[in-house]
Amino acid sequence: DGLLVSCFDKAGMRGVGVEPAKNLAGDANKRGITTLNRYFGEETVREIVANYGRADAISANNVFAHIDDIQSVARNVRELLADDGFFVIEFAYLVTMLEKMFFDMIYHEHVCYIGVTALGFLMERFGMEIFDITEVGTHGGSLRVFMQKKGGPRRRTTMVDRFLREEKERGCLEPKVYQDFAARVMGFKEKLTVMISDIKKQGKTISGYGAPAKASTIINFCELTPHEIDYIVDDNPLKQGRLIPGRKIPIVTSTHLNEHPTDYVLIFAWNFAKEIISKIEPLRAKGVKFIVPLPEPVTV
């Protein structure tokens, strides 16, 4: 929607956005943020180079994992990037997902789950190299990785070596860690469904809070229906009045929760659990309890 590009503009840089969604690109352009309504293909790169020159910085935050043909993206990034420029991406980190059991990050939009070792291998194929990494809190634990053309002006930091070493030490280059993860995910399903079953046997009611894509993963994997979850609250008006894909649980406004409180609120947007609980804290006075599902289902 042009938000990130607008920050570049405010900092005195010339920003150009690339956005394939017609409505979002339209909104950005209406606000004066130059945005090309297309995919990041070869023709797009040629157009940017012809009209603006090569890029000093290219940013792709939380989109890299959505693209099935990331090799073409890597190729196009290298073509667009100035020799002394850098490419930065942000993504939910594979190792965090494995260790903290954030399996709900697995859904249709995410076609790859990125580790530093694999990313480095990919970028090397296209004449690029990782030179720095920072950790950010998004999605429960993400990485921001900085890359440049091989032999670029920036020295590789010790953070890169640290992540490469830790991925090897934690077994992320071997099958067993993924087999163990799968077993833990099945264990989670049993724990959550038993917890919900016990609550329903007591004649209690349950609602959900937050309808991000990750909620659909948990709900469909655990086979939850409107019989278990009465409704789900979401503050985004674009989601209100709709249904959770697959299980058809209705999505409502937060006022509905206040007017028709349930005995339990299952917080599907667990990465914002602290903020959500603070927002609906007055419900405790009515006897409402909160459930945070991950990394382990707990009542708080």
N, C-alpha and C positions, 0 to 999 in steps of 0.2 A: 504493500500500500504506500510505499515511498517514505516510510518513517525513517528508516536507516539512512537512505540517500539524503533526506532533508538535513540530517546531522552533518553529513559531509559538506553540504552546501553552506550551512551555518559556520562551519570551521574554515570557510574560505576556499574550499576545493570545488571543482566542477564534478558533480555527481550525475551518473547515468544509471537508471534502473532497468532491469530486464525482468519482465513479469508476464507469463503466459495467460494469466486469468484476466479476461477482458474487463470485468467490473473493477478489479483492484487497480489495474493499469490506468483505467479511465479516471478513477478517483485521484490517483497520484498526479496525473497530468492536469486535472482541474485545479489542483492546489499548486500548480507551477513547478512540479518536480518532474524533470524529464525522464520518462519511462517508456521503453520500447515494449509493445504488447506482442511478445513472441517468445519462443524458446531460445535457450542459449546455444544456438547452432553456428555453423560456419558463416552463414550469410549475416547473422547478427553481429558476429565479431568483425567481419569485413566492413559493415556499416559503421560500427563504433570507431574503428581505426580510421576510416575515411573522414568521418565528421569531427572526431574529437582527438584522434591520436591514440597511442597505446597507453594502457592504464598503469598508473603508479601503484595502485592498490585495487585488488578485486576481493570482494567479500561475499561469502555464501553461508549465511548463518542458518543452521537447522533446515537446510534444503538438500545438502549433499547426499544424505542417506535416503532421500526420496527418489533418486534418479537411478533407473536400471542401467543406463549406458553411461556410467561415470568415466569410462575411458575417453569418450568423445568430449566430455566436459574437461577432463585433464588436458587433452590435446588443444582444445579451444582456449583454455586459460593461458597456456603457454604462448599461444599465438597472439593473444591480446595483451599480455603482460610486457611492460618495459623491462629492459635488461636488468635494471636496478630496482624493479618493483617487487611487490610481494602479494601472495595469495593467502587469505585467511578464511578458515571455515570453523564453524562451531557445531558440535554434535553431542548427543547423549553418548557417554563413553561405554563401550562394550564391557570393560572390566567392572565398572560400577554396577552395570546391569546384572552381571553374573554374581558378584559378591553380595549385593544388597537385595537380590531377588526381584528386581524391577522388571519382571517378565511382561508387564502390561505395556511396556514400550514396544512390544512386538505387535504391529498391526499393519494394515494394507499399505499405508503411505510409506512405511519404512521398509525398503527393499534390501538394505544392508545395515550391518551393525559393526561399527568401525573401531578397530584397535590401531594403535600407532604403528605397530610392525607391518600390518597389512597396508595401511595408508602410505607408509614410506616406500614399500615395495611397488605399489601402484604408481606413485609419483615419479619414482626413479625411471620407470619405463618411458616417461615422457619428458625426461631431462629436467626434472624438478627435485628439490630436496627440502626436508623439514629442517627449520633452523631454530624454532622456539615453540614452547607449549605453555599455556596457562590453564589453571583449573577454574571453572565457574560453577555456580550453584544451580543453574538451570536444569530442570528435569531430574532433580535429585543428585546430579553430578555429571557435568559435561566438561569437555575439553575445547579450548580454542587453540587451533594449531596454525602456525605461520609457516609458509613455504615460499621458496624463491627458485629462480632458475639455478641449475647446478653451477657452482663457482660464483654465485652472487656475492654482493658486498657484505652480507651479514654473517657473523660467526655463529656456529652452532652452539647453543647453550647446553649446560649440563642437564637441563630438564628433559631434553630429548633422550639422552642416554639413560636417564633414570627410568623413563616410561618403557623403553625398549627392554631394559634389564628386568623390570618388575613384571612385565607381561610374560617373559620367559620363565622367571622364577615361580610365577603363579600358575604355570601350566597352560597358559592360553594358546600355546602353539601345538597342543596335543588334544586328542579327542576326549579324554577322560573328564576334563573340567566341564565340557558341554553335556556329557552324559549325566554327571552329578547334578548339574543345573536342571536338567529335565526331570530328574527324580524329585528334586526339591519343589519344583513347580507343581508336580502331581500331589505332593504332600500339602502344599498350600491349599489346593482345591479342596482336599478332604477337610482341612482345618476350618476353612471359611464356611463350607456348606454344612458341616456339623454345627458350628456356632449359630448359623442362621436357623437351622432346623430346630435347635434347642430353644431359641428365642420364640419361634413360631408355635412350638408345642406349648409354651406358657401363655399363648393367646396374645402375645405382644405384636406390635406393628413396627415395620422398618421402612424408612425412606432412604434415598441416596442424595449426596450433595456433589455436584459437578458432573458434567456430561462430556468430558473430553474423549478423544478417540481411545485413550487407555481404559476408560470405563467400559466401552464396548468389548474390549478384550477380556476383562475380568468377568463381566456379566455373561457373555456368550460361552466362555471357557467353563465357568462354574454353573452354567445352565440355569441362571436365575430368571424368573418370570415375574409378572405383576402379582402373582400369588405370594412371592417372597418380598419383593420390593414394591411398595405401593406407588411410588412416584420418585422422580429425581429432580432436584432443584438445580437450575443453572441460571446465572445472572446474564447470560448472553441472549438478547431478545431474538436472535436468529435461530436459536435452538428451542425456545419456548413454544409450546403447542405442537411439538413434534414427538417422535418416538425413538427409543434406543433401537438401532438397527438389529434385526434378528429376533429380539426378545419382546419388542413392542411395549416397553415400559414408558409411560408418559413423562415428558419433561415439562416442568412447571416453573413458575416464578418463586422467589424467596418468600413473597407474601403468603403464598399457599402453605408453606411450612409453618409460618407463624399462626395462620388461621386454622390449620389442620395438622397440628404437630403429631409425630409418631413417637413411639417409645424409644426407638433407636434411630440414629442417623449414620448411615454408612458413607464415609467420606471417600468418594472415588478419586477426587482431585487431591490425593494424599500429599503431593508435594507442596500444597498450600494448606495443609491441615491446621497449622498453627494459626494462620490468618482466618480460616473459615471458622474454627472453634471460637476464636475471639469474637467474631462477628455474630455467631448464634449462641454465645454463652448464656444469654438470658433464658434460653430454653431449659437449662439445667434446673432452674427453679420450678419448672413444670414436671421434673422427673425424667427428662430426656437424657439418654446416654449416647455417646459418640463412639463409633468404631473406625479405627484407622487400619486398613487392610494390609499394607505392606510396610516393611519387609515381612512381618508376621501379623496376622489378625489380632488386634488388641482392642479392648474397650477402655476408653479414657473418660 
